[in-house]
Amino acid sequence: MAESMRLDRYLAQCGAGTRKEVKKLLRLGTVTVNGTTARDPGQKIEAGTDQVHCQGSLLAWHHYEYLML
């Protein structure tokens, strides 16, 4: 199941940096989504479906659910 989220949040959760650092990477043009350069931090992506590369490395996002009993 794919989850829709903002690109800056996705990158931060994948460990590419803090949101501020991620926005700088986007301005520099080092992030691609499905082969096209992404510059908008608010761009919606489908986590698990879209391929996101940051500085040439493919990022993988995993959804975790925590249950307290």
Phi, psi and omega in degrees: 000124181272143180245132179275131179208166178290147182297318181296323178293317179301311181297318180296320180288336177276356176093018179284349180142184176285170180300323179294317178294323179295319179297326177293318177299320178295318179297325180284347178080027182264005181246133175236144176238117182053038175089355179247142181294131180252133179235350182264115180293341181269004180299132179276134176230159176262106180296130182094344180249311180283145176265120182244125177246136176234118182054040176087353181256135177285130180261141178241133181245136179238132180272128178244141173239133180248129179242133177251129181248000000 
